[in-house]
Amino acid sequence: AIYKREREKRTNEITRQLAGLEKTFLKKLEALVPKLTRDGDVEGAVAIKEYIDTLPPPGAIPIGATYQSMRLRFYLPEKSFFKLRGNEVWWDHTNGYQGLPGERGGEAIPHPTFINGDTKWMPTWQSKVSKRTTAPFWVPMKGTPPEVTVKMLEGRGRTTVVGQPTEENDYTATIWVCDTPKKSSPKSGAAWMEVEVKWGER
């Protein structure tokens, strides 16, 4: 426990230091755009602007973040949806079915959701939508939206992307998850599932 606290403290310290370097780097990149435009290199200016649009805000992403994938492990009573935006993830059970993700048949303490293996998240619910939590990954929120895909890693259920990130939905991806293998399968209680979400150029 002591080692873990010291590691987190050191990681946070390094992240803050890197944020300062990221701000400096970003300012230099931004200054290049008007300079290249004045010099007649419009293509170069556009390329740099598009690159800037893919970057997260300085300091938003901690050390060890993943930029093209994330894993989510959860205990699911039936069907639900989770959403990704930038470095945020949350559950939306508005159109879900049966109990909330993590619920254990009426027991007082629900199961947590695990992000990328070791990040333990206990959702706080506002009606049927959880509060957002930040996690060590980054889905670009500017420029051309990435294409998001999802696949099962563990469990008997199914999953699919039902909403790709777009400018119109504020670059939010929506993933449907269900703990039964197919429509005709009999219901046999809640189950653990693990999925991998990836994103990249369209």
C-alpha positions, 0 to 999 in steps of 0.5 A: 500500500505504501509503495502504491501511494508513493508510485501514484504521488511520483506519477502525478508529480511527473504528469504535472511536469510533463504538462508544462512541457506539453503547453510549451510544445503546443504553443510552438505548434500553434505559432507555426500555423500563421507563420506557414500561412504567411510564407505560402505553405498552406498545406503545411499549415493545414497539416499542423492544424489537423495534428493539433486537433488530435492532441489532448489538453496538456496534462489531461492524460497521465503517464501510461495512458493508451491512445488507441485502445482501452479495456473495460471489465464489468458485471452485467445483469442483462443489457446496458450501454457505456460511452467514451469521450476524450478521457471520460467513460460512463454508463448510460442505462436509460435504455438498458434492461434489468439491473444497473451494471455492477448490481449483485441481486440486491446486495448492498455493495455492487461490483466495480468496473475495471478500466485497463485492468488495474483502474477500479471504478465504482460508478456513482449513479444519477438515476440511470446514468452514472457520473463520468470518470476520467481514465488513462486513455484518449479518444480524439475530440477534434478534427476528423472523428476516429472509427471505434470498434469493440470486441469481446475478450471474456464472457458469454455475451455480445457487444457492438458499437451503436454510435460512432463519435461525430461532431454532432454528438460531441465526439461521443462513442456509444457501445452496447453490451449484453451478457447473453450470447444471442437473442434466443439464449435463456437468461441465466443470471448476471455475468462478468464481461470484458471488452476491448475498444479500439479507435483509429483513422476512418 
